[in-house]
Amino acid sequence: MDSRANMTSFDQKEINWDKLDKTKLFVVGAGLFTGVTVALYPVSVIKTRIQVASKDTPQKNALAVFRNIVKVDGIPGLYRGFGTVITGAVPARIIFLTSLETTKVAAIKMLEPFKLSEPVQAAVANGLGGMVASVSAQAVFVPIDVVSQKLMVQGYSGHANYNGGLDVAQKIIKADGFRGLYRGFGLSVMTYSPSSAVWWASYGSSQRVIWRLLGHSGQYEQTTPSQWQLACVQAAGGVFAGTVASCVTTPLDTIKTRLQVMDNTKERQKARQVVKNLIAEDGWKGLYRGLGPRFFSMSAWGTTMIVSYEYLKRLCAKVED
């Protein structure tokens, strides 16, 4: 297949990094992504509580946890740690999106000589972009993740209480030094990098397959798809990507979360011991605690974000002379 035909087909449905107004992208994107975070943040709180619950905790499913949070803390309880997350989310996403798009462009150019099919080329380029972007963003995101997750579970299932994110950070640093803010960093990279790679690879390849099923070939096309068609295909690709990624990476996410919310005063456990404890409590299914909320979060978040992001790229596209 002619790679130039592929690129032409790609360009009709995607806007590459070099065609974007970066300043407009980051400013408008910050507001857009903040809105999405507000809408979906409670799911992260519920997922985290399910993952860290002890075997004696009565609330172990998503609905029970939701009811308990609202009963005890009201709606604000669903947004514990939100301030910390939103503070670090903007720089982390700027790093992520910049790394994602620049890597995708470089990967597509690198793959041109191999004459790969559109779905394979998209899977490889998007997968590499997602992996590099995730690794790059972890340096900023992991400390935010550690602090916010402690706030999410404070007072729950025996976990300590705190006076805000700054109090959490100070106590972590006092107990473990700055390295305490990076507790679970290795597992975060092992969780989010494959998750990001799988998500973006699944998304990139699935939407190409969907376009073909809808009758759009990889050859030169005289008409571009409508905004409605684009949104529907991107949303379907996001759901598929969220399904695949959540099933593959939930065990690592559960282990990472337990390590990160561990009490600073207790003897630090290793990942192996966390796995043993989970299996002892619930069998192998314990590794998939929070799969439902994680699947919903990754699918809903991914679908909303990708449709919003692709729309944002069109909004921020440079006007060609």
Backbone bond lengths (Angstrom), bond angles and torsions (degrees), N, CA, C in turn:
res aa  C-N    CA-C-N  psi(-1)  N-CA   C-N-CA  omega(-1)  CA-C   N-CA-C  phi
1 M - - - 1.457 - - 1.517 109.60 -
2 D 1.325 117.84 136.89 1.452 122.72 -178.46 1.519 109.68 -68.19
3 S 1.345 116.35 122.35 1.465 119.91 -178.04 1.519 111.37 -64.75
4 R 1.361 117.80 -28.90 1.452 120.17 178.64 1.531 110.39 -66.54
5 A 1.322 115.77 -35.18 1.475 119.31 175.96 1.516 110.16 -65.42
6 N 1.354 114.86 -40.69 1.455 119.05 177.18 1.517 111.19 -58.66
7 M 1.330 115.76 -47.74 1.445 120.22 -176.45 1.533 110.85 -64.73
8 T 1.352 116.22 -37.54 1.455 118.67 177.98 1.522 110.60 -63.58
9 S 1.347 115.32 -43.90 1.460 120.14 177.96 1.520 110.47 -62.51
10 F 1.341 116.91 -41.97 1.461 121.57 178.16 1.527 109.74 -59.04
11 D 1.332 116.72 -47.38 1.447 121.21 -173.17 1.527 112.67 -64.10
12 Q 1.331 117.10 -26.22 1.447 119.50 178.88 1.530 111.42 -72.39
13 K 1.308 117.09 -24.46 1.461 120.42 -176.00 1.534 112.37 -111.38
14 E 1.327 118.70 -13.40 1.451 122.62 -178.68 1.527 110.32 -133.93
15 I 1.331 114.72 154.22 1.461 120.67 176.08 1.520 107.00 -116.39
16 N 1.310 116.55 118.94 1.454 121.49 -176.12 1.526 111.83 -75.18
17 W 1.309 114.96 163.36 1.456 124.42 -174.46 1.526 113.00 -56.76
18 D 1.332 117.03 -39.36 1.463 119.90 -175.74 1.524 112.58 -73.22
19 K 1.328 117.97 -7.53 1.463 121.33 -179.84 1.534 112.06 -102.41
20 L 1.348 117.01 9.62 1.461 121.23 -175.05 1.524 112.52 -105.68
21 D 1.325 115.22 145.94 1.464 122.43 170.11 1.522 106.20 -83.50
22 K 1.333 117.14 101.42 1.471 121.56 -170.74 1.525 112.35 -63.03
23 T 1.335 117.21 -41.98 1.468 119.85 -178.55 1.525 110.63 -61.21
24 K 1.308 116.57 -47.89 1.464 121.46 178.90 1.519 110.55 -62.52
25 L 1.339 116.18 -39.94 1.460 121.27 -179.60 1.523 111.04 -59.39
26 F 1.342 117.58 -47.82 1.457 121.05 -175.66 1.529 111.81 -72.26
27 V 1.344 117.13 -38.25 1.466 120.06 -178.37 1.532 110.53 -69.03
28 V 1.328 116.52 -51.74 1.472 120.27 -179.99 1.530 109.99 -67.64
29 G 1.330 115.91 -39.47 1.458 120.41 -179.43 1.515 112.92 -62.27
30 A 1.351 117.19 -36.71 1.467 120.62 179.90 1.525 110.33 -59.34
31 G 1.328 116.38 -44.11 1.458 119.97 179.25 1.517 112.27 -68.56
32 L 1.331 116.13 -41.47 1.461 121.01 -179.22 1.519 111.76 -64.18
33 F 1.336 116.76 -47.68 1.459 120.41 -177.68 1.524 111.79 -69.95
34 T 1.332 116.93 -29.66 1.464 119.95 175.62 1.525 110.06 -63.74
35 G 1.338 116.06 -41.07 1.459 120.20 178.26 1.521 112.20 -62.78
36 V 1.332 116.58 -41.28 1.467 120.73 178.30 1.532 110.08 -64.90
37 T 1.338 116.20 -40.44 1.474 120.70 179.50 1.528 110.76 -62.01
38 V 1.327 116.71 -41.96 1.469 121.00 178.26 1.526 110.61 -58.81
39 A 1.324 116.08 -42.81 1.463 120.53 -176.48 1.523 113.06 -68.47
40 L 1.332 117.04 -37.20 1.467 120.40 -171.51 1.526 114.66 -106.06
41 Y 1.324 117.73 -4.32 1.467 120.41 -176.44 1.535 113.51 -58.20
42 P 1.338 119.92 -41.20 1.474 119.10 179.81 1.521 114.08 -54.44
43 V 1.323 117.74 -31.80 1.464 120.41 179.21 1.532 110.08 -63.68
44 S 1.335 117.01 -38.09 1.465 120.71 178.48 1.521 111.21 -65.43
45 V 1.324 116.55 -39.07 1.471 120.71 178.37 1.526 110.00 -63.11
46 I 1.325 116.91 -46.23 1.472 121.60 -179.97 1.530 110.56 -63.10
47 K 1.322 117.20 -45.80 1.475 121.52 179.09 1.522 110.69 -58.47
48 T 1.327 116.69 -46.23 1.461 121.00 -177.54 1.519 111.06 -62.70
49 R 1.318 117.80 -42.23 1.467 120.70 179.61 1.529 111.99 -65.27
50 I 1.313 116.99 -38.18 1.463 119.59 177.12 1.520 110.40 -63.68
51 Q 1.321 116.96 -40.90 1.464 121.06 -176.06 1.521 113.22 -68.67
52 V 1.342 117.41 -30.16 1.469 119.63 -176.44 1.520 112.98 -100.06
53 A 1.327 118.01 -2.14 1.466 120.94 -177.46 1.527 111.22 -60.80
54 S 1.326 115.89 138.09 1.462 120.36 175.60 1.523 109.08 -78.57
55 K 1.329 115.44 169.14 1.472 119.08 -176.37 1.528 112.08 -67.21
56 D 1.356 117.07 -18.61 1.464 120.58 -179.39 1.526 112.84 -92.33
57 T 1.322 117.52 -3.83 1.456 120.65 -178.78 1.525 110.16 -73.76
58 P 1.343 117.92 125.80 1.465 119.72 -176.31 1.532 113.90 -70.07
59 Q 1.350 116.95 -31.58 1.464 119.49 -176.77 1.527 109.94 -91.88
60 K 1.325 116.80 104.11 1.465 120.09 -177.64 1.525 113.84 -122.98
61 N 1.324 117.11 -2.94 1.462 117.78 175.08 1.526 109.08 -114.32
62 A 1.318 116.15 163.83 1.457 121.32 -170.88 1.528 112.64 -59.51
63 L 1.334 117.46 -43.49 1.464 120.19 -177.34 1.528 111.31 -66.57
64 A 1.333 115.80 -40.67 1.469 119.57 179.80 1.525 111.03 -66.14
65 V 1.326 116.44 -41.38 1.466 120.41 178.30 1.522 110.21 -63.79
66 F 1.325 116.36 -43.50 1.472 120.77 179.06 1.532 110.43 -58.66
67 R 1.325 116.23 -48.42 1.463 120.10 -179.33 1.519 111.76 -61.83
68 N 1.341 116.51 -40.43 1.456 120.71 -179.63 1.525 111.67 -64.68
69 I 1.326 116.45 -42.62 1.471 120.50 179.65 1.520 110.56 -62.35
70 V 1.334 116.83 -47.32 1.462 120.95 -178.84 1.523 111.30 -65.47
71 K 1.337 116.90 -37.61 1.464 121.24 179.71 1.521 111.60 -66.37
72 V 1.338 116.38 -42.85 1.465 120.91 -175.25 1.526 112.14 -82.58
73 D 1.339 116.79 -45.60 1.466 120.58 -171.91 1.523 114.52 -116.97
74 G 1.329 116.69 -5.07 1.453 118.22 -176.36 1.524 111.18 74.34
75 I 1.316 117.04 -171.48 1.459 122.04 -179.62 1.530 112.10 -58.81
76 P 1.353 119.75 -37.41 1.471 119.17 178.46 1.527 113.60 -56.96
77 G 1.347 116.77 -25.12 1.459 119.86 178.90 1.515 112.53 -64.87
78 L 1.324 117.24 -24.35 1.467 121.75 178.36 1.522 111.59 -76.71
79 Y 1.338 116.25 -7.69 1.465 120.22 -177.58 1.530 111.88 -121.24
80 R 1.323 116.52 26.33 1.458 119.44 175.73 1.527 110.19 -63.93
81 G 1.326 116.11 129.64 1.458 120.97 179.18 1.512 113.56 84.74
82 F 1.349 116.82 1.61 1.465 119.71 -175.44 1.529 112.08 -63.82
83 G 1.331 116.01 -41.24 1.466 119.62 -179.41 1.518 112.06 -59.04
84 T 1.329 115.62 -41.24 1.470 120.26 178.95 1.522 110.55 -65.63
85 V 1.332 116.28 -43.69 1.466 120.56 -178.45 1.521 111.63 -63.47
86 I 1.314 117.01 -46.03 1.462 120.13 -175.44 1.516 111.20 -68.46
87 T 1.347 117.08 -28.75 1.462 120.63 178.28 1.526 111.28 -66.02
88 G 1.320 115.60 -41.90 1.462 118.98 -178.30 1.513 113.92 -89.79
89 A 1.342 116.49 -13.67 1.465 119.64 -174.29 1.525 112.76 -69.03
90 V 1.343 116.55 -36.39 1.465 119.28 -176.61 1.532 112.34 -63.39
91 P 1.358 118.71 -54.75 1.470 117.34 177.87 1.524 113.04 -63.47
92 A 1.341 116.92 -35.82 1.463 120.00 -179.88 1.526 110.81 -63.81
93 R 1.328 116.97 -39.85 1.465 120.01 -178.90 1.528 111.55 -72.99
94 I 1.321 116.85 -33.91 1.467 119.22 176.26 1.524 109.67 -61.57
95 I 1.339 115.45 -45.23 1.466 120.46 178.15 1.527 109.81 -62.98
96 F 1.332 116.27 -44.60 1.461 121.26 -177.70 1.525 111.51 -61.14
97 L 1.337 116.95 -52.40 1.453 120.92 -175.41 1.527 112.37 -66.36
98 T 1.333 116.13 -37.57 1.461 119.34 177.68 1.523 110.75 -63.96
99 S 1.326 116.16 -46.68 1.469 120.52 179.11 1.522 111.15 -64.63
100 L 1.335 116.50 -41.53 1.464 121.44 -179.14 1.527 111.16 -59.33
101 E 1.308 116.19 -53.85 1.464 120.23 -173.50 1.527 112.44 -69.54
102 T 1.329 117.12 -42.25 1.470 118.74 -179.77 1.526 111.21 -66.95
103 T 1.324 117.17 -36.72 1.469 120.35 178.61 1.523 110.72 -68.84
104 K 1.338 117.58 -40.99 1.467 121.02 178.36 1.527 111.46 -59.35
105 V 1.343 115.78 -45.23 1.464 119.83 -179.80 1.525 110.57 -62.32
106 A 1.351 116.57 -45.63 1.466 120.84 -179.72 1.528 110.87 -64.08
107 A 1.334 116.54 -40.28 1.470 120.70 -178.39 1.526 111.61 -66.51
108 I 1.334 117.03 -41.32 1.467 120.04 179.44 1.523 110.97 -62.30
109 K 1.337 116.25 -42.47 1.470 119.76 178.16 1.522 110.84 -64.35
110 M 1.326 116.58 -39.43 1.453 121.45 -179.50 1.526 111.95 -66.70
111 L 1.339 116.36 -31.05 1.469 121.15 -176.33 1.530 113.48 -86.59
112 E 1.311 118.16 -12.30 1.466 120.98 -176.42 1.532 113.94 -52.89
113 P 1.353 118.98 -44.02 1.471 118.53 -178.29 1.524 114.76 -64.01
114 F 1.356 117.56 -17.83 1.459 120.47 -175.20 1.532 113.08 -84.21
115 K 1.337 117.47 -5.95 1.472 121.60 175.93 1.533 112.60 54.15
116 L 1.329 117.28 42.47 1.464 121.28 -179.00 1.526 110.25 -77.29
117 S 1.325 115.85 157.53 1.455 120.53 175.89 1.532 109.06 -68.68
118 E 1.328 116.65 160.87 1.468 120.91 -179.32 1.534 112.84 -55.54
119 P 1.364 119.18 -51.03 1.467 118.91 -178.61 1.523 113.49 -60.13
120 V 1.331 117.37 -40.80 1.469 120.74 -179.70 1.520 110.19 -68.66
121 Q 1.325 116.81 -45.27 1.460 120.69 179.34 1.529 110.56 -60.54
122 A 1.328 116.42 -43.02 1.457 120.89 179.54 1.530 111.04 -65.76
123 A 1.338 116.75 -40.84 1.467 120.43 -179.85 1.516 111.28 -62.73
124 V 1.330 117.04 -46.05 1.461 120.76 -178.33 1.526 110.95 -66.67
125 A 1.343 116.86 -48.35 1.465 120.98 -177.98 1.525 111.63 -63.66
126 N 1.337 116.50 -45.96 1.468 120.15 179.29 1.523 111.68 -68.05
127 G 1.341 116.91 -38.86 1.458 120.43 179.24 1.518 111.83 -63.46
128 L 1.329 117.53 -45.40 1.461 121.40 177.18 1.526 110.61 -62.54
129 G 1.341 115.71 -42.82 1.455 119.56 179.08 1.511 112.12 -61.37
130 G 1.338 116.70 -44.76 1.456 120.62 179.55 1.522 112.57 -63.86
131 M 1.313 117.33 -40.04 1.465 121.04 -179.35 1.526 111.48 -66.96
132 V 1.334 117.03 -48.93 1.465 121.00 179.72 1.523 111.00 -62.48
133 A 1.324 116.65 -41.71 1.458 121.06 -179.80 1.523 111.47 -62.89
134 S 1.322 116.36 -41.89 1.459 120.30 -179.40 1.520 111.99 -65.23
135 V 1.331 116.72 -45.43 1.470 120.56 178.65 1.523 110.19 -60.31
136 S 1.330 116.87 -41.83 1.462 121.50 -178.47 1.526 112.05 -64.17
137 A 1.336 115.90 -37.87 1.463 120.10 -175.30 1.526 113.43 -80.92
138 Q 1.333 117.83 -17.57 1.467 120.70 -175.44 1.520 113.32 -62.73
139 A 1.323 117.31 -31.64 1.465 120.31 -179.19 1.526 111.27 -59.10
140 V 1.327 116.86 -34.09 1.459 121.53 177.74 1.519 111.01 -89.23
141 F 1.327 116.65 -39.68 1.455 120.59 -169.51 1.530 114.43 -77.61
142 V 1.331 118.71 -34.77 1.468 120.19 -174.96 1.526 112.71 -59.70
143 P 1.352 120.70 -48.66 1.467 119.12 177.20 1.527 112.31 -58.97
144 I 1.334 116.50 -38.84 1.467 120.51 177.42 1.523 110.01 -63.24
145 D 1.322 116.13 -41.90 1.462 122.43 179.84 1.522 110.96 -62.67
146 V 1.321 116.74 -45.23 1.471 121.64 -178.84 1.525 110.61 -60.93
147 V 1.336 116.26 -48.66 1.466 120.62 -178.21 1.527 111.07 -66.48
148 S 1.320 117.31 -46.90 1.469 120.33 -176.08 1.522 111.93 -65.39
149 Q 1.341 117.15 -37.28 1.457 119.10 -179.25 1.526 112.09 -69.02
150 K 1.324 116.65 -32.32 1.472 118.98 175.28 1.530 110.39 -66.60
151 L 1.330 115.94 -36.10 1.455 119.58 176.98 1.527 111.24 -69.92
152 M 1.319 116.87 -35.43 1.461 121.26 -179.91 1.528 111.95 -61.56
153 V 1.345 117.28 -35.90 1.469 120.50 -172.95 1.529 112.84 -108.71
154 Q 1.322 118.53 7.69 1.467 119.45 -177.87 1.525 111.36 -59.90
155 G 1.331 115.01 134.94 1.454 120.80 -178.98 1.511 114.81 75.33
156 Y 1.334 117.03 0.59 1.470 121.36 -176.77 1.513 110.37 -107.39
157 S 1.305 117.11 131.16 1.462 122.94 176.35 1.529 112.16 53.03
158 G 1.358 116.07 40.34 1.455 120.58 174.96 1.510 115.65 87.40
159 H 1.312 118.70 5.43 1.462 121.30 -178.96 1.526 110.77 -83.99
160 A 1.345 115.97 150.14 1.464 122.84 -175.02 1.526 112.16 -67.82
161 N 1.335 116.07 161.22 1.454 122.65 175.37 1.527 110.08 -101.35
162 Y 1.333 116.95 151.83 1.463 122.04 -177.81 1.523 110.28 -136.64
163 N 1.340 114.12 161.58 1.460 120.75 176.94 1.528 110.10 -104.86
164 G 1.313 115.87 57.34 1.454 120.11 177.42 1.516 113.58 97.54
165 G 1.324 115.03 173.74 1.461 121.58 -175.83 1.513 113.65 -63.53
166 L 1.351 117.18 -38.00 1.466 120.12 -179.62 1.525 110.72 -63.93
167 D 1.333 117.11 -39.13 1.466 121.31 177.93 1.524 110.74 -63.47
168 V 1.334 116.73 -40.65 1.469 120.55 176.96 1.513 110.75 -60.66
169 A 1.329 116.64 -48.70 1.467 121.24 -178.05 1.519 111.31 -61.36
170 Q 1.330 116.94 -43.16 1.461 120.76 -179.48 1.528 111.68 -63.08
171 K 1.323 116.83 -41.90 1.465 120.45 -179.74 1.531 111.56 -69.32
172 I 1.325 116.58 -35.49 1.467 119.95 177.20 1.521 110.28 -65.53
173 I 1.334 116.15 -46.20 1.464 121.08 -178.81 1.529 110.68 -64.94
174 K 1.324 116.27 -39.12 1.468 120.14 178.86 1.522 111.37 -63.89
175 A 1.310 116.84 -38.85 1.469 121.19 -177.08 1.527 112.59 -81.04
176 D 1.326 117.44 -41.39 1.470 120.91 -171.17 1.522 114.53 -127.00
177 G 1.330 117.46 0.73 1.458 118.94 -175.13 1.527 109.87 76.68
178 F 1.326 116.09 -174.76 1.465 119.34 -178.16 1.526 112.65 -63.67
179 R 1.330 116.11 -24.87 1.473 117.80 179.08 1.525 111.77 -64.04
180 G 1.356 116.08 -21.78 1.462 119.35 177.61 1.521 112.11 -63.81
181 L 1.337 116.57 -28.71 1.463 120.30 178.05 1.526 111.54 -70.98
182 Y 1.332 115.19 -15.18 1.467 119.94 179.58 1.525 111.46 -109.80
183 R 1.330 115.46 23.36 1.459 119.39 176.52 1.530 109.17 -62.00
184 G 1.318 115.03 129.43 1.453 119.05 -178.13 1.515 113.47 82.43
185 F 1.365 116.89 11.19 1.465 119.11 -177.79 1.526 111.59 -59.67
186 G 1.346 115.96 -44.96 1.461 119.31 179.60 1.512 111.79 -59.96
187 L 1.346 116.20 -43.94 1.460 119.72 179.01 1.524 111.62 -70.04
188 S 1.349 116.81 -31.19 1.459 119.42 176.53 1.519 110.11 -63.40
189 V 1.341 115.62 -44.66 1.462 119.37 177.71 1.522 109.84 -63.84
190 M 1.346 116.37 -41.97 1.466 120.83 179.60 1.532 112.10 -67.44
191 T 1.353 116.32 -27.47 1.467 120.32 -179.65 1.522 111.63 -86.51
192 Y 1.331 115.15 -56.17 1.462 119.31 -172.09 1.523 113.47 -75.62
193 S 1.331 117.47 -32.65 1.470 118.75 -179.74 1.532 111.24 -66.22
194 P 1.358 118.94 -52.66 1.467 118.27 174.71 1.526 112.06 -61.64
195 S 1.348 116.66 -38.86 1.454 120.23 -179.90 1.529 110.60 -61.48
196 S 1.329 115.65 -45.65 1.460 120.38 178.87 1.524 110.99 -65.51
197 A 1.337 115.70 -42.72 1.466 119.51 179.47 1.526 110.79 -63.26
198 V 1.352 116.85 -46.00 1.464 121.22 -179.81 1.528 110.16 -64.59
199 W 1.337 116.34 -43.29 1.468 120.38 -178.50 1.526 110.31 -61.08
200 W 1.323 116.70 -52.04 1.461 119.91 -175.68 1.529 111.73 -69.99
201 A 1.330 116.72 -35.71 1.470 119.25 177.19 1.532 110.18 -65.68
202 S 1.343 116.63 -44.37 1.463 120.89 179.00 1.517 110.99 -64.03
203 Y 1.327 115.99 -41.52 1.459 120.54 179.60 1.532 110.88 -65.46
204 G 1.333 116.06 -48.02 1.457 119.78 -177.07 1.519 113.07 -62.07
205 S 1.329 116.57 -42.87 1.472 119.82 -177.76 1.518 111.66 -77.32
206 S 1.344 117.61 -39.75 1.471 120.20 -175.83 1.518 112.14 -65.07
207 Q 1.316 117.40 -38.75 1.458 116.92 -178.75 1.527 111.45 -70.41
208 R 1.360 117.89 -29.67 1.464 119.61 174.43 1.525 110.74 -65.67
209 V 1.349 115.54 -40.82 1.464 120.01 177.84 1.523 110.27 -63.48
210 I 1.333 115.99 -42.05 1.469 120.43 179.82 1.532 110.41 -63.37
211 W 1.335 116.51 -41.98 1.464 119.25 178.69 1.531 110.98 -59.99
212 R 1.321 115.74 -40.29 1.476 119.06 179.17 1.517 110.94 -66.31
213 L 1.343 116.61 -39.86 1.460 119.86 178.49 1.533 111.15 -63.99
214 L 1.331 115.10 -27.50 1.466 120.11 178.73 1.525 112.37 -86.10
215 G 1.345 115.32 1.54 1.458 118.88 175.62 1.504 115.79 95.97
216 H 1.352 117.28 10.26 1.465 120.44 177.25 1.527 108.14 -95.21
217 S 1.300 116.73 113.74 1.462 120.43 -179.05 1.516 109.87 -87.01
218 G 1.333 115.61 177.44 1.463 121.14 178.37 1.505 112.60 -86.54
219 Q 1.335 118.40 9.51 1.454 121.31 -179.11 1.531 109.33 -91.63
220 Y 1.322 116.18 176.40 1.458 121.22 178.93 1.530 109.31 -60.97
221 E 1.312 115.08 130.03 1.454 120.13 -179.16 1.518 109.83 -115.32
222 Q 1.336 116.37 139.83 1.452 120.61 -176.30 1.529 112.13 -82.27
223 T 1.333 117.54 -24.47 1.464 121.27 -178.29 1.525 109.96 -122.60
224 T 1.319 114.73 145.15 1.461 119.49 176.21 1.520 109.23 -93.01
225 P 1.337 118.17 150.61 1.465 120.71 178.92 1.528 110.74 -62.79
226 S 1.320 116.52 154.38 1.468 120.90 177.38 1.530 109.95 -72.75
227 Q 1.333 115.81 163.26 1.466 120.18 177.95 1.532 110.71 -60.12
228 W 1.328 116.99 -36.44 1.471 121.02 179.18 1.521 110.62 -65.69
229 Q 1.328 117.35 -43.74 1.464 120.72 177.84 1.523 110.89 -62.26
230 L 1.322 115.94 -44.79 1.466 120.19 179.32 1.522 111.18 -58.42
231 A 1.342 116.37 -47.39 1.464 120.76 -177.98 1.524 111.57 -62.83
232 C 1.331 116.95 -41.96 1.466 120.60 -178.83 1.525 111.81 -66.29
233 V 1.317 117.30 -43.90 1.464 120.81 179.35 1.524 110.56 -65.80
234 Q 1.333 116.85 -42.76 1.463 120.30 178.89 1.525 111.31 -64.57
235 A 1.331 117.12 -39.03 1.460 120.72 178.27 1.523 110.92 -65.21
236 A 1.333 116.85 -43.31 1.470 120.37 178.43 1.522 110.47 -62.79
237 G 1.323 116.67 -41.31 1.460 120.09 176.77 1.516 111.87 -63.38
238 G 1.343 117.09 -36.63 1.462 121.17 178.52 1.512 112.72 -65.61
239 V 1.331 117.08 -41.39 1.473 120.93 177.92 1.526 110.48 -63.72
240 F 1.326 116.85 -46.09 1.461 120.67 179.15 1.528 110.61 -61.16
241 A 1.329 116.21 -44.39 1.463 120.55 -179.59 1.526 111.22 -63.76
242 G 1.329 117.27 -40.50 1.459 120.91 179.22 1.520 112.13 -64.92
243 T 1.325 116.52 -38.06 1.468 121.45 178.06 1.526 111.20 -62.41
244 V 1.316 116.24 -49.82 1.463 121.09 -178.36 1.526 110.56 -64.24
245 A 1.335 116.76 -49.10 1.465 120.72 -174.83 1.526 112.57 -65.62
246 S 1.340 117.60 -39.94 1.464 119.76 -178.76 1.522 111.41 -67.11
247 C 1.322 117.31 -39.53 1.471 120.63 179.11 1.527 111.81 -66.29
248 V 1.315 116.59 -35.65 1.467 120.81 -177.24 1.524 112.11 -76.30
249 T 1.342 118.00 -36.95 1.474 119.88 -167.02 1.525 115.84 -111.68
250 T 1.333 119.95 -3.31 1.463 120.23 -178.28 1.538 113.42 -57.89
251 P 1.339 120.74 -43.05 1.478 118.96 178.82 1.527 113.34 -55.85
252 L 1.336 117.62 -44.80 1.462 120.45 178.79 1.521 111.10 -65.45
253 D 1.325 117.22 -36.53 1.462 120.59 179.77 1.522 110.84 -66.38
254 T 1.329 117.37 -38.53 1.461 121.44 178.83 1.529 111.02 -64.46
255 I 1.328 116.57 -45.25 1.466 121.24 178.73 1.529 110.43 -62.60
256 K 1.324 116.57 -46.70 1.469 121.89 -179.25 1.527 110.68 -59.36
257 T 1.333 116.79 -44.59 1.458 120.78 -177.71 1.521 111.00 -63.15
258 R 1.311 116.83 -42.96 1.469 119.98 179.23 1.531 111.96 -63.03
259 L 1.322 116.19 -39.33 1.462 119.64 178.09 1.533 111.27 -65.52
260 Q 1.316 116.33 -38.66 1.458 120.15 -174.62 1.518 113.31 -74.43
261 V 1.326 118.65 -30.10 1.460 120.31 -177.93 1.526 112.27 -94.54
262 M 1.324 116.95 3.01 1.460 121.07 -178.78 1.527 110.87 -58.51
263 D 1.330 115.72 138.45 1.463 121.25 179.51 1.520 110.00 -60.80
264 N 1.344 116.84 133.27 1.467 121.21 -178.75 1.524 113.14 -65.47
265 T 1.349 116.20 -22.15 1.470 119.34 -176.89 1.518 112.64 -85.08
266 K 1.327 116.53 -11.82 1.459 120.04 -178.52 1.520 110.68 -90.60
267 E 1.321 114.33 158.94 1.456 118.69 175.76 1.521 109.04 -63.23
268 R 1.334 115.52 127.90 1.456 120.17 -175.29 1.522 110.84 -68.04
269 Q 1.327 115.87 128.66 1.453 121.06 177.73 1.520 110.51 -90.97
270 K 1.305 114.80 154.10 1.454 121.02 174.36 1.526 108.93 -92.10
271 A 1.306 115.36 164.91 1.460 120.26 -178.98 1.528 111.77 -57.19
272 R 1.332 116.27 -37.54 1.460 120.18 -179.47 1.523 111.42 -61.08
273 Q 1.351 116.77 -40.53 1.454 120.40 -179.48 1.527 110.98 -69.84
274 V 1.329 116.32 -35.75 1.455 120.11 177.34 1.525 109.99 -62.27
275 V 1.335 116.85 -42.50 1.461 121.48 178.21 1.527 110.11 -61.36
276 K 1.332 117.16 -45.44 1.465 121.51 179.80 1.530 110.97 -59.46
277 N 1.342 115.98 -42.66 1.458 120.17 -179.63 1.525 111.82 -64.50
278 L 1.330 116.06 -42.67 1.461 120.25 179.52 1.529 111.39 -62.81
279 I 1.338 115.95 -43.75 1.467 120.38 -179.72 1.524 110.51 -67.17
280 A 1.351 116.36 -37.72 1.462 120.21 178.71 1.528 111.29 -64.89
281 E 1.330 116.97 -35.17 1.458 121.04 -177.66 1.530 112.90 -78.65
282 D 1.330 116.45 -43.33 1.468 119.61 -171.72 1.516 114.79 -132.67
283 G 1.332 117.61 6.99 1.459 118.67 -173.48 1.522 109.60 75.37
284 W 1.317 116.91 -167.56 1.460 121.03 -177.30 1.526 112.24 -64.00
285 K 1.331 117.21 -24.76 1.469 119.32 178.82 1.525 111.38 -66.43
286 G 1.361 116.26 -16.94 1.458 119.43 177.58 1.520 112.35 -61.70
287 L 1.333 116.52 -27.46 1.466 120.72 178.50 1.523 111.72 -69.71
288 Y 1.345 115.53 -16.58 1.462 119.76 -179.87 1.527 112.22 -106.87
289 R 1.330 115.57 24.83 1.456 119.12 174.53 1.532 109.46 -60.14
290 G 1.302 115.70 135.66 1.462 119.44 178.47 1.516 113.83 79.65
291 L 1.359 117.06 10.98 1.466 119.19 -178.87 1.528 111.51 -59.86
292 G 1.342 116.49 -42.16 1.467 119.60 -179.24 1.520 112.22 -59.45
293 P 1.354 117.88 -56.10 1.463 118.90 177.42 1.528 113.01 -61.71
294 R 1.347 117.18 -35.88 1.459 119.37 -179.71 1.534 110.32 -67.58
295 F 1.343 115.96 -41.15 1.462 119.03 177.07 1.523 110.47 -62.12
296 F 1.336 115.76 -46.42 1.463 119.12 179.49 1.516 110.72 -62.15
297 S 1.342 115.74 -43.71 1.457 120.21 -178.51 1.521 111.49 -62.52
298 M 1.356 116.16 -47.48 1.461 119.38 -177.59 1.524 111.71 -68.08
299 S 1.326 116.44 -37.04 1.465 119.68 179.92 1.524 111.10 -72.86
300 A 1.352 115.31 -49.61 1.464 119.45 -178.55 1.518 110.88 -67.33
301 W 1.345 115.41 -46.68 1.461 119.94 179.69 1.519 110.16 -62.69
302 G 1.333 115.10 -48.55 1.453 119.27 -177.31 1.520 112.30 -63.00
303 T 1.353 115.68 -43.69 1.460 119.56 -179.08 1.528 110.89 -66.03
304 T 1.336 116.18 -46.67 1.463 120.04 -179.95 1.519 110.90 -63.45
305 M 1.333 115.25 -44.07 1.459 120.17 -177.44 1.519 111.29 -66.61
306 I 1.337 116.99 -43.10 1.455 118.70 -174.55 1.525 110.83 -69.88
307 V 1.347 116.99 -40.87 1.468 119.58 177.40 1.527 109.72 -64.86
308 S 1.353 115.74 -42.68 1.465 119.91 179.05 1.525 111.09 -65.64
309 Y 1.325 115.64 -41.07 1.460 119.96 -177.67 1.529 111.45 -68.46
310 E 1.326 116.36 -42.98 1.462 118.82 178.85 1.536 110.36 -65.05
311 Y 1.340 116.93 -37.40 1.461 119.93 175.54 1.524 110.22 -65.59
312 L 1.341 115.30 -41.80 1.463 120.44 179.09 1.524 111.26 -60.65
313 K 1.338 117.04 -39.75 1.460 119.96 179.16 1.522 110.98 -63.72
314 R 1.323 116.25 -37.99 1.465 118.82 177.92 1.522 110.91 -68.64
315 L 1.336 115.33 -36.67 1.455 120.38 178.86 1.535 111.63 -66.03
316 C 1.354 114.52 -33.72 1.463 119.77 -175.94 1.529 113.18 -99.58
317 A 1.321 116.65 9.91 1.472 119.93 179.43 1.522 109.85 -66.77
318 K 1.314 115.27 139.51 1.467 120.21 177.38 1.516 109.48 -70.74
319 V 1.300 115.15 140.90 1.454 120.51 177.54 1.525 108.11 -79.36
320 E 1.332 115.84 120.52 1.455 120.08 -178.70 1.521 110.57 -78.48
321 D 1.329 115.14 141.49 1.469 120.70 178.54 1.522 110.87 -70.27
